[in-house]
Amino acid sequence: MYPFSAIASAIAVYQLNSMVGNECVQYARGVQNAEKDGDIVIGELDRFQKSLINLKGMLAEDEEDKGNTSCLEHLDEVMDGTFVSLRIC
């Protein structure tokens, strides 16, 4: 093996190690607030769910007057999806 080849290999390994270390630090900084961000998202989903429940109540009252159930059925499908999302979180 040529002496410069060994030095070049050592430099390459050092540079690669430095790049991997920098990426790990950036990743750690990026996910530092992930739990807090997740709590914010769950809070927003909970508020959205409550809004949908209120809207469902208003639509139900309106449907009693008009006899139209399609909007309420569609809203039930959306709410089911939201409830599933909240259970996953």
C-alpha positions, 0 to 999 in steps of 0.5 A, a space after each residue: 500500500 502506498 503511504 499517501 493511499 493510507 493517509 488519504 483513506 484515513 482522511 476520508 474516514 475522518 471526513 465521513 465520521 465528521 459528516 455522520 456526527 454533524 447529521 446526528 447532531 442536526 437530527 437530534 436538534 430537529 426532534 428535540 421538540 417533537 413531543 411538544 409538537 405532537 401534543 400541539 397536534 393532538 390538541 388541535 385534533 381534539 378541538 377539531 373533533 369537538 367542533 365536528 360534534 357541535 356541527 353534527 348537533 346543529 345539522 341534526 337539529 336542521 335535519 329534523 326540520 328539513 328531513 335531509 340526512 345526507 350531510 349528517 351521514 357524510 359528517 359521521 364518516 369524517 368524524 369516524 376518521 377523526 376519532 380513528 386518528 386520535 386513537 392512533 395518536 
